[in-house]
Amino acid sequence: MNELLILGVIIAVVILFFNREWIKNRFFPDQKKNYNYTIDDQFNSDKREREKEIDRLLSKMGKNGVNDLSEKDRKRLDELSKM
């Protein structure tokens, strides 16, 4: 009886191994393939991320002005303001 149980577990593991892509797609679908996720949603998500970064940089320079920002931060703020 133990042998059948072990054999059943081994078969189940092998079946799961060969079907792992189907299982992943079935239970954890890619959001970009989801039909409810549109280009507009992606644009709005990117815009929110840019706005958060701009807010972070502006609050960083809020006390002492532009001198509080590193050269890297100044360049990034300039890039974000052009978008």
Stockholm file with secondary structure:
# STOCKHOLM 1.0

chainA/1-83         MNELLILGVIIAVVILFFNREWIKNRFFPDQKKNYNYTIDDQFNSDKREREKEIDRLLSKMGKNGVNDLSEKDRKRLDELSKM
#=GR chainA/1-83 SS CHHHHHHHHHHHHHHHHHTHHHHHHHHSCCGGGSTTCCHHHHHHHHHHHHHHHHHHHHHHHTTTGGGGSCHHHHHHHHHHHHC
#=GC SS_cons        CHHHHHHHHHHHHHHHHHTHHHHHHHHSCCGGGSTTCCHHHHHHHHHHHHHHHHHHHHHHHTTTGGGGSCHHHHHHHHHHHHC
//
